[in-house]
Amino acid sequence: MANSLLSSNFFGTQLLLSPPTPKTTRKLQVTQSILNNKPNSNHTVRALQSHATLAALFFSSVNPQAVAVDNAPPTPPPVIEAQPTNPSPSNQSPFYQDLLLTAPKPQSQSSDLPEGSQWRYSEFLNAVKKGKVERVRFSKDGSVLQLSAVDGRRASVIVPNDPDLIDILAMNGVDISVSEGESGNGLFNFIGNLLFPFLAFAGLFFLFRRAQGGPGGPGGLGGPMDFGRSKSKFQEVPETGVTFADVAGADQAKLELQEVVDFLKNPDKYTALGAKIPKGCLLVGPPGTGKTLLARAVAGEAGVPFFSCAASEFVELFVGVGASRVRDLFEKAKSKAPCIVFIDEIDAVGRQRGAGLGGGNDEREQTINQLLTEMDGFSGNSGVIVLAATNRPDVLDAALLRPGRFDRQVTVDRPDVAGRVKILQVHSRGKALAKDVDFEKIARRTPGFTGADLQNLMNEAAILAARRDLKEISKDEISDALERIIAGPEKKNAVVSDEKKKLVAYHEAGHALVGALMPEYDPVAKISIIPRGKAGGLTFFAPSEERLESGLYSRSYLENQMAVALGGRISEEVIFGEENVTTGASNDFMQVSRVARQMVERFGFSKKIGLVAIGGPGGNPFLGQQMSSQKDYSMATADVVDAEVRDLVETAYSRAKQIITTHIDILHKLAQLLMEKETVDGEEFMSLFIDGKAELYVS
């Protein structure tokens, strides 16, 4: 493969330099015959020795890795040892004559040493073990070495990834050194620099031909730009540094992926029962839940060749390049089977085809069509397991999700309390924590947080501790970091008048008072009147973990939620009068209106509307759905909906006002405490209710 690619590239370049003649054409045919492993050819090789040698030296000077194929350790081309017999200058281009005059002449050869100026790696090792190599000099990147034999001969060797090489050299007394400059011969680097303008022009020519869909288009080999080649990262022995032990909070997803890994390691266990390995696993979940981390863990555990890429790498300016890159990726993968291919953010190319308005994107649709064919087409992809990740499964094409392509859809959801505790323990490694840090309490204060959120929380806490010149991270730094993430940084230098401070204190005290006395509502965790972001003050509630995980909210809870949101405005009215209320409750009103309308239109909590869902959201035209331009109910029904929404809001308002007026003394005490301390935690807040002998609201 490498020889064919080398011959095509080099002689294609020479044909551009010198117009083809009958003799040149004949040389190309003979060279192609030799490089295609046809040793019985009757053509003489003497006239071609210079061609092959110059091709190898030219490409090694411009790019030492130019002959590498599929990211595997490059194999040096075979050296053809023959002397040119009276080459005729008239048959050669001036460029060729100059290179021929400067080419190194072969020295006297020993019978027990390889011939030529470039040795195979196996030949090099045999010479080392026989004591025929005195010294070696590695290039700066370690991919090539120059050797000096005992007879004074010098040669180059392309070095694969062999961890035992240094030990072998040291055991056989070989002098080892490393070049501080770039590898390659200086003469040919100079010649390569002279050719750079020509190569740049040739690159622009091929680019233009690709844009027009010419013969050098996507998928063709030998082009200087290689647009049609996959940009995936390949690891023969994956060393991601991540195993399943490093992934916490996603036990169910780990279990399903561990089966795939076990299938690769112990296939007989499953094939004996007639089971087939899944062709694809789609990791689905919100951002930050660890989908890519799980893929890295699979690569670290499986021990098979691993390809990784992002779906956006397939999309290119020119139509057809994406499909070509998909073909190239799966050709590489099939040559390494069994192996794993990981495609991150697959929704970049896997969106539904034929999307409504504006037509489809030809490039994206060709790319997804090629991906569908490679995963499960006429020839199949035996031995290639495709892992993909997305946080938008709703936009993926149905043909991509069917069994046979993605046999498994693994949901990587937000972790529960136990999962968050494990994640916090993982991200606390290497951090100096104080003894008062309780992961259980932190996990309960962070419902809905993903693994990335918790990692960011611990990092922000460490930054705060360093800013305060502390030696350990205490619970205060973690608490401040949590509030910073949720509501924004504190505005400690903000100028707040006493009047505004008092207004904010009573507003937040109203929210906390109503929330604490509403039955079956979330407990108050913290109250603060320190400005954060756009908020003048905040009241933190600790939501129920069970309610969050199930997503089930009762009618009484939603009614209590509306009453709590109105508690701030009611407190302002009661204390300062209706003429002095402010716009601070605008967000509260938006929340109340949204909840009330959902109760009527979607949740069936209105007796007049009944158990009917009306006013559903319109479809997304970019997902191939129809836009809903009109409401699906009459004007008479709209009047009923508006009346029902107003009744729910007024009921919540009356309940909240009754609580505040009944427990006005607790409201004053809480507001006064907030003005003094600016922050009141949940335990101190509950002590006010115990002292005031407050009772829960009963409707």
N, C-alpha and C positions, 0 to 999 in steps of 0.2 A: 504493500500500500504506500509506504513512504517513498520507495523508488519510483513508482508511477507518478506520484504527485511531484516529486523533484524533477523528473524528466520533463513533464508537461510545463511546469512553471519556468524552468530555465530556458528551454529551447523556444517556448512561446515568447520569452523576452528577446532572444537572439533574432527571431524572425522579425520582430518589430525594429531591431537595429539594422538589419541587413535584409534586403528583399530576397525571397527564396529563389534558389537556382535549382536546376535538376540534381546537382551533386548534393546540395544542402538537403533537399527533400529525401534523397537516398540515405543520407546520414541519419536523418530523423527516424526513418523506418528501421534502420539497423539498430540504432540506439534503443528504440522502443522494444524491439525484439529481444535485445539482451536484458533490458530492465524488466521485462515480463517473464524472466526465468526460463529462457529457451536456450539452454547451453549447447544444443546440437546444431545451432545455426552455422552455416558455412561462411558467413561474412567475417571479414577480418576485424579484429578489435583494436588493432594498433592505431588506426586513424581516429578512433573514438575515445582513446584513453584520456586525451586532454579534455574532451567535452565533459566526461563524467567527473573528472577531478576538479575542473574549474567550477562546475555546477555546485559541488559540495562545498568548496572553499568559498564561493561567492555567497551562498546562503548562510554559511556559518559566520561570515563577517558581518552581514547585515543583521541577521537575527539568528543566534545560536540555536533557537528552538523551532526554526522554520520547518524542519522536517518532522516534527513531532505530530503524531496523529492521535486524536481523541484524548488529549491530555495524558496519555500513557507515557511511561519513560521512553524517550526517543531511541530508535534503533539506527545506528549509522549505516549508510548505504555501502554495499560491497565495493571494494576498491579493485579496479580492473588494472592489472599490472601488464603493461605492454609498452614498447617504445615506438614512438612515431617514426615511420620509415620515410625519410626525405619528404616531409610535408611541403606541399607547394604553396607558397604565399599567395599565389594568384587565386587559389580556391578558397581563401579565408578572408573574412572582413578585417579591416584595420583594427577594430576593437579586439577581435579574437587574437590577432597577431601580437598585440601589446601584452595581453594576458599570458600568452604562451611563452613569451620571452622571459617573463618574470616568474613563471611557475617553478617551484622547487624541484630540483633534479633528484631522482632516487639515488641513495648511496648504496654501497655494497651491502648485500643482504646476507644474514646468517641463516643457515638452514633451519635452526630451531626457533627462529623469531618470525612473527607475522610480517607480511610484506605491506608496503604502502605507508603513507603518512597518517593514516587514521585506522585505528584498531578497533575490533569488536571488544565489548566488555569482557566476554569469556576468554578471548585471546590474551587480553591484558592480565587477567587474574592468573592464567597459566604461566605467563612470563614472570610475574611477580613471585609465584611459588617456586619457580626454577632459579630464582636469583638473578634474572637477566635485566632487572630494572633497578637503576641506581637512585633516581629521585623522581618525584612527581610534584607538579605545581598546579593547585586547584584554581579555577577562576573564582571571581568574587562571589558569585551566586552559587558556586558548588556544582554547577551542571556539567562542566567540562574540565578535563585536566590535561596538562601537557606532561609527557614523560620523557626521560632520558635513559636510554638503554646502555648496557655495559660496553657496547661497541661504538658509542657516540651517536647512535641514531636517535632521532626525536620523532614523536608521533603524538597525536591527540586522541582522546577517548571521551565519548559522551557517557556520563555517569548516571545510572539509575539511582533510585532511592534504596541504597543498601547500607543498613546500619553497621554491618560487620566489616566494611571496607577499611576503615581506619585501623582496626585490630589486625587485619591481614597484612596491611602495609607495615605496621610497626613490628610484627612478629618476623617479617622477612628482611628487616633492616633497611627499609626504603626511607630516604630523606623526604620529609613532607613539608611543603610551604604553601602559602596562599597568596595569590596575586592581589595587589591593592588596586589595580586598575581594572578595566573591563576586559573580558575574555575575548579572544580572537586575534588574528594576525593583523599587525598594523598596516601592512601593505594593502591587504584586501579591505580593511576598514577605510583606507584612503580611496581605493577604487569605488567602494560603496558610496562614499560621500560624493564622488564625482557623478555617480549615477542617480543621486537622490532627486535632482530636478526632473530627470526623465521618468523616474518611478512615480513622482507626484503627478506628472502629466498623464501617465498611464492610468493612475488611480482615478483621476477626474474623468478620463475617457470611459473606464468601466462603470463609474458611477452614473454617467449619462446614459450608457447602454442599459443599465439596470432600471433606470427611471422610465425608459421606453420599452422595457420588457424584452430586451435583446438577448442574444445567446449567452451573455455574461450575467444573466439575471439571477434572481434569488434561487438558491439551491445549487447553483453551479459551483464546482470546486475550482480552485486555482485563482479566483479573483482576489486582488490585493485588499479589498475592503471586507470581504467575507461577511456580507450582510446576511446571507442565507444560513449561516452557521449558528448553532445554539450557543447562548452565552451562559449556560448552566455551569455550576461549580461541581466538580466531580471529585470524589474521595474513594479510592480503592479500599482503604481500611479507614472508615470514618473515625475521626478523633474529635468529636464535638465537645468533650469534657462534661457531657450531661448524660445521666442515666435516669431510670425511673425513680431511683432513690432521691433524686434532686427535685422531683415534681411532687408538690403537695396540693391538697385541696381538690383533686380531680380523680378520685379513686375509680369511678365507673369508667371514665374515658381511658384511664391507664389499663384497666382490666381488658377492655376490648382490643387495645393496641398490643398488649402483651401477648394475646392469642396470635396476632399476626407475626410477631417476632418469634414466638415458639414454633409456628408453622414453618418458618424459614430455617430454624435450627433443627427441628425434629419432624420432618415431613411425614415419615413413616407412621407416626402416631395417628395422623389424620387421614392419610390416604388409605390406610388399612380399613377404615370405616366408610370409604367412598367420599370423603370430604375434599373439596377443592379450595385452594387458597383464594381469599378475596382479591379481586382485581384492583379494587380501589377503595379507599377510606376517605370520607369527607369529614373534616373537623369543622364543626359549626358552633359558634358561640359569640358572645359579645366581645368587643375589643378588650384586650388585656387579660383574658382568662387563661392564657397559656397554650394556645394552639400551636404556635411555632415552637415553643419550648418542648411540647410533647413530640413534635416531629424530630427535633434534635435528639431527644431521648431515645426514640425508636432507632435513629441512625447509630447512636452510641451502643445500643443493646444488640442490634441485629448482627453486626459484624459482616455485612454484605456490602458490595459497592453501592454508593449513595450519590444521587444527583439532586441538586437543589437549585431552584430558580424562582423568580417572581413572574407572575403572569404578565405583568406590564412589559417584560423584556421581549415578549413575542410581538407586541404591537409596534409597527414602524411606519414611517411616512409613505413608503412605497407598498402598493397593493401586492400581496403574495409573499412578502418577506416573513410575516408571522407564520404562515402555513409551512414555509420552508424550514423555519427554525424548529417548529414542532416535529417535522419529519426527521430532521437531523438529531434532535434530542432522543427520539425513540429509537433511531438506528443505533446510536451510541449505547442506549440502555439495553437493547436486545443483544448487542455484542458482549455485554457484561452480565447477562442474566444468570442466575436470579439476582435482582437488584431492586432498589427502591428509588422512585422519582418523587420528589416533593415539589409541589407548585403552590407558592404562597399567594394569597389574595386572588384566587382563581376567578372571582367575579369580574376582574378586569377584562377577561376575554370570554367568560362563560355566560354572559347575559342572554336573555331571551332574544331569539332572532325574529326578524320581521316586525319590529316594534312600530306600532301605530303611526304617529305623526312624523313627517320628515323623512321617512324611509330608513333603511338600515345602513350600517357602515360596512362597506364591502370588505375592507381589510379585516375587521373584527369577525365578520361572519365566515370568511374563508379560514381564519385561524381556528375558530371553534369547530367548524366542519372537519378540519384536519385532525383536531384533537379527538373528536368523537370517533373518527375512523381508526386512529392509532390505538385508542383504548379498547375498542371492540368493533373491529371491522371485518373485512373478508378474511384477512390473514391472521388477525388476533395479535396479542402482545404477550405470548407465553413467557412466563417467568418475570414479568415486569409488574411490580406493585406500585400503584400511583397513590400518594398521599396528597391531599389538597386541603387548604384552609380558607375560610371565608367568614365574615361576619354579616354577609348579606345573602343568605340562602334563598330569600324570597325573589331575587332577581335572576337566579340561575335558570338556564334552559332545562326543560323537562327531559330532553333526550340525554342530558349530561347526568341527571340524577337517577336514571333508571338502573335496576340491577343488571350486572354485566359490565357496567362502567364503574359506578360507585356503588358497590354492593353494601357498604355500611356507611351510615351517617352517624358519626360520633358527636354527641352534644357535649360541649365543654362549657358548663354553666358557671355562674357565679358561685363561689364556695359558701358553705354554711358556716355556723359558728366553729364547729370542730375543724373544718378545713381552714378557716382563717387563722385559728391558733397555730396550726402546723405551718402555714405560710409565713406567719410572723416569726416563728422559730427559725425558718430557713433564712429569711432576710435579716435576722439579727445576728447571724454568724459574723464574727469579726468586729462586732460593735461592743463597746463597754457600756453595759446596762447597770443601772442602780438596782438595789434590792427591792425598791417599791414598785417596779414595773410588773404589772400583772397582765399577761397575754390574754387571759380569759376576759377581763374587763375591757381591754382594748378591742377584742373581737366583737363583743356585744355592742360597743359603741360605733362599730363600722359595718352595719348591715348593708348589703348590696355592693360592698367594695370587691374589686377583682384582685388578682394577684399583683398586677402592675400597680394598682392603687395602694396596696399595702406596702409594696416595695418603696414607692414614692413617699409614703407616710414615714417609714423608718429612716429614709434618707433625709427628709426634711427635719425630722427630730434631731438627727446627728448634726445637721448644719446649724440648727438653733443652739444646741449645746456648745458647739465650737464658737459660735458668735458670742455666747455668754461666758466664755473662758471656763467651761466646766470640764471635769475629767470623766464624767459619766453622763449617760442619758437617763434622765428621770422621767417619771410619769407626767410632770408638768410640761416638759418639752414635747412629749408625744401628744398631750392634750392640745397644746398651742399649735402644733403642726397640723393636727386634725381640723381644728377650726380654720386655720389658714387655707387648707385645701377646700373645705366646704364653702366658706364665705369670703375668702380673700384675706389679705394681710391687714393687721391692725393699723389704724390711723392714729398713732399715739400723739402726734403733734398737731392734730386737728383742733382748731379753736371752736369750742362748744360753750355757748352761754349757759348760765344756770337755768334760765327759763326753758331752753331747748332740752337740756339734760333732764329736767323734771318731766317734760312732756314725753320724752322717750322712755323714761323709767316707768311712768304710769301706763304707757302703751304696752310695753313688754310685760308688765305685771298683770295687765288684763288678759293677755294671751295665756300666761302661765296659770292664773287663777282659774279660768274657765276650763283649761285642759286638765288641771288636777282634780276638779270636782265632777267632771263628766264621767259617767260609768263606762267601763270597758274601753277607755281611751289610753293612749300611750303615756307612760310616766314622764315627768319633766326631768331632764338630765342636767341642764345648765341654763342660766339666764345671764345675759350680758348686755350692757348699754355702751360698750366700746365700739365705735364705728368700724365697720369692716366692709371694704368694697363700696357698694352703693347703699348698704343698709346702715341705718343709724344705731340699730340694736338687734339682737337675735335671741330667740328662745328655742333651745334645742330639746327635742323630744326623742326618747329611745323607742323606736318602733318595734313591734312584735316580730320576732324572727319567723314564727310560724305563719303569720299573716303575709309577710313578704314572700316567703317561699311558695305558698299556695296561691297567692294572688287573689284570694277570696275576701271580699269586704262586705260586711253586713250593712243593712240599711241604717241601723242605729249608729254604727261607726261613722258612716258618711254624714249623717245629721250632726253628730258630735264634732266632726271635722269642720263643718261650716260654722258651727257656733264658736269654736275656738278661734277660727280666722276672724270672726267679727268681734272678738273680745277686746282687741286693741282699740278699734274705733269707739266702741261703747264706753270703754274706760275714759277716753278723751272727752266724750260728751258729758259723762257724769261728773268729772272733776273740773273741767275747764268750760263747760257749756257748749251748746251746739254752735254758737257763733265763732268759737275759737278752735274748732277742729281743723286738722291739717290734711295734706294729701298723702300722709305716710301710710294710709291703709289702702292705697290703690292696688297693690299686688294682692292684698287680701281679698278685695272685691273680685278680682279676676279669678282667683281660685274658687271662691264661693259660687260664682256664676257658672264656671265650668263643671263643677261637681253637681250642681242642681240640674243643669241641662242634661248631663249624662244620665242622672237618675231617672229623668222623665223619658228621654229619647232612646236610651240603649239598655238600661237595666230593668225596665218594667216596674219601677217603684211608684208609678202614678196610677191611681184607680180610674181616673177619667180617660187616660190614654189606653190603659190596659197592658196586656202582655204582648205588646207590639213594638218592634224596633223600627224607628223611623229616622229619616235624616242621616242615613249612613254616609260615610265619607266617599268622595268620588275616586275613581281609579286613576292610576298614574299613567299618563299617555306614553311615557318612555318605557313602560313595561308591557306594552302591547294591550293595554286596557282602555276602556272607553272613559272619557271624562264625563262627570255628572254635572251638567250645567244648571239643572233645575232640581228643586226639592221634590221628594217623592210623596208629599202630602199636600192637602188643600190649604187654602187660607184659613178656613174655619178651624182645621186641626192646629194650624200655627197659633191661632189665638188661644186655643186650649193649652198648648204647650207653654206659651208665655205666662198664662195665668197660673199654671201648676208650678213653674219655676219661681214665680214671685211668692207663691204661698210657702214653698219650702224655705226660701230665704227669710221671709218674715217670721216663720216659726223658729228658725235658728236664732234670729235676732232677739226675739222675746225670751228665749231660754237663757242666752248669754247675759242679757240685761238683768234677769232675775237673779242669777248667781252673783253678779257683781254688786248689785244693790244689797243683797242679803249679807254678803261677807265684805262690806266696805272697809271694816277695820283691818282685815288681813291685807287688803289691797294697799292701804296706806302704809302699813308696816313693811310690806315687801318693796314698795316704791322707795321708801326712806332708806332701806338697807341697800338698794341698788345705787342710789345716789352717793352713799358713803363708800361702798366697796367696788362698785361698777360691775362686779361679777358675783353671782350667787350660784353655788352648785346645788345638785338635787337634794342631798341630805339636809343641808341648811334650810332649803326651801320647805321641805316636809316638816321640819321642826316648827315652823310657823303655823302649820295647820293643826299640829298636835296641841300646841299651846292655845290656839284659838278655838279648838274643839269644832272644827269645820266638818260638815257632813256632805256626802255625795248628793248630787242633784237627783231628784225623783220627779219624773214628769207626771 
